[in-house]
Amino acid sequence: MHNRSPFLSLSSYGTRWPVTRRIAFAAVTVAVLLALAGVVALLTGGGNSRQAAETAAPAPSGSTPSSEAAPTPSSGSGSVPMPPQISEPVAYARAAAQMLWSYDTRDTSRDQQLAGMRAWMTTETKYADWASVSGQVPDPVLWSRMADQDQHATAHVTEGHYPSAFKQALADDPSAITEAYIYVVTVNGTQQIAWKKGGSGAEERAVTLAVQCRPGHDCTLASIAPSVTQ
């Protein structure tokens, strides 16, 4: 039996947001980013999704506000991989999920982690939800505690697919995707965490990502949904 880590895993940190903030980000992630009328109606009840985003609850202590730019330290991004040159949404989402579930506090600072993750984001600020991504990283104190224990994680992605709600919305209005070219992809896999004195543990992971893949361009990450959509 594996020892259980006394620390939060990187990928589970952002899931502990208040319910009101998670609902607001659900509206932003799916309603605004996808610009699909059917999904908007489903999630916002006909309300204004932009207003929902503006009235979202404040970011919890330890997460990075949407207005805070990711640091770009001169030492680079540590163990965070550079985004791949992939133009297919599911393949890019799989790579992004593996990046999000992998980290190494032994050679990567918190600032480097954030800078590395920011490199995966779309540069179109209208569609970039940086708060949902940076919120996956623990606050500086917790990151320091994880580093004291040499905590690190690797990930294995088992599959990625378009959720049924996204496929149905796209089928109802195929032209809607051409506004932002944002695709919703759910990815499943496992995360292996290890720390000092042989401690280790494995957990199943699932995440729903919004990725932007404009024709003739490599895909980029737009947002992480607050809940998994199958």
RATA-V476641 format. One record per residue. N is the residue number from 0. RES is the residue in one letter. SS is DSSP state (helix for helix, strand for strand, loop for the rest). D_LAST is the distance of its C-alpha to the last C-alpha in Angstrom with 2 decimals. Layout:
n: (N N)
res: (RES RES)
ss: (SS SS)
d_last: (D_LAST D_LAST)
This chain:
n: (0 1 2 3 4 5 6 7 8 9 10 11 12 13 14 15 16 17 18 19 20 21 22 23 24 25 26 27 28 29 30 31 32 33 34 35 36 37 38 39 40 41 42 43 44 45 46 47 48 49 50 51 52 53 54 55 56 57 58 59 60 61 62 63 64 65 66 67 68 69 70 71 72 73 74 75 76 77 78 79 80 81 82 83 84 85 86 87 88 89 90 91 92 93 94 95 96 97 98 99 100 101 102 103 104 105 106 107 108 109 110 111 112 113 114 115 116 117 118 119 120 121 122 123 124 125 126 127 128 129 130 131 132 133 134 135 136 137 138 139 140 141 142 143 144 145 146 147 148 149 150 151 152 153 154 155 156 157 158 159 160 161 162 163 164 165 166 167 168 169 170 171 172 173 174 175 176 177 178 179 180 181 182 183 184 185 186 187 188 189 190 191 192 193 194 195 196 197 198 199 200 201 202 203 204 205 206 207 208 209 210 211 212 213 214 215 216 217 218 219 220 221 222 223 224 225 226 227 228 229)
res: (M H N R S P F L S L S S Y G T R W P V T R R I A F A A V T V A V L L A L A G V V A L L T G G G N S R Q A A E T A A P A P S G S T P S S E A A P T P S S G S G S V P M P P Q I S E P V A Y A R A A A Q M L W S Y D T R D T S R D Q Q L A G M R A W M T T E T K Y A D W A S V S G Q V P D P V L W S R M A D Q D Q H A T A H V T E G H Y P S A F K Q A L A D D P S A I T E A Y I Y V V T V N G T Q Q I A W K K G G S G A E E R A V T L A V Q C R P G H D C T L A S I A P S V T Q)
ss: (loop loop loop loop loop loop loop loop loop helix helix helix helix helix helix helix loop loop helix helix helix helix helix helix helix helix helix helix helix helix helix helix helix helix loop loop helix helix helix helix helix helix helix helix loop loop loop loop helix helix helix helix helix helix loop loop loop loop loop loop loop loop loop loop loop loop loop loop loop loop loop loop loop loop loop loop loop loop loop loop loop loop loop loop loop loop loop loop helix helix helix helix helix helix helix helix helix helix helix helix loop loop strand strand loop loop loop loop loop helix helix helix helix helix helix helix helix helix loop loop strand loop loop loop loop loop loop loop loop helix helix helix helix helix loop loop loop loop loop helix helix helix helix helix helix helix helix helix loop loop loop strand strand strand strand strand strand strand strand strand strand loop loop helix helix helix helix helix helix helix helix helix loop helix helix helix helix helix loop loop loop strand strand strand strand strand strand strand strand strand strand strand strand strand strand helix helix helix strand strand strand strand strand strand strand strand strand strand strand strand strand strand loop loop loop loop loop loop loop strand strand strand strand strand loop loop loop loop loop loop)
d_last: (30.44 29.34 30.77 28.39 28.50 30.11 28.30 24.95 22.83 22.23 18.44 18.37 21.07 19.26 16.93 20.16 20.68 22.01 19.72 21.52 20.90 17.16 17.05 19.33 17.36 14.21 16.63 18.10 15.11 13.46 16.59 19.36 18.06 16.43 19.34 17.58 19.46 16.97 14.42 17.51 18.68 15.53 15.39 19.14 20.73 23.02 24.19 24.96 22.04 24.65 26.58 23.62 23.39 27.15 27.32 24.69 26.05 27.98 26.45 26.95 29.70 28.82 26.24 27.40 27.94 26.71 30.40 31.15 31.33 30.32 33.53 34.78 37.13 39.76 38.71 35.45 31.94 32.74 30.25 27.43 27.08 27.75 24.95 25.02 26.19 23.14 22.52 19.33 16.11 13.91 17.04 17.83 14.50 14.98 18.52 17.72 15.44 18.33 20.73 19.04 18.98 22.57 25.75 29.37 31.53 34.54 34.98 32.73 33.55 31.14 32.48 31.92 28.31 27.73 29.76 27.90 24.49 26.03 27.06 23.47 23.13 23.84 27.41 26.70 27.01 25.78 22.22 22.43 20.96 22.91 22.74 19.04 19.93 23.36 22.11 20.64 24.28 26.42 29.61 32.82 34.17 31.19 30.93 34.64 34.21 31.58 34.03 36.83 34.98 34.11 30.41 28.30 24.98 23.67 20.23 18.96 15.81 14.60 12.09 10.25 8.43 7.93 4.82 6.50 8.01 9.53 10.84 12.28 13.87 15.29 16.62 18.24 19.94 20.10 22.78 20.87 19.43 23.09 23.84 22.01 20.13 17.10 13.90 10.42 9.04 6.70 9.31 10.17 13.85 16.81 19.39 23.04 25.21 29.00 32.00 35.74 37.62 35.08 32.30 28.83 25.45 22.11 18.67 15.14 13.15 9.68 9.65 8.40 11.60 13.55 16.12 19.20 20.67 23.75 25.72 28.33 26.93 24.94 21.48 21.30 18.93 18.68 16.55 14.23 11.90 13.05 9.84 6.50 3.80 0.00)
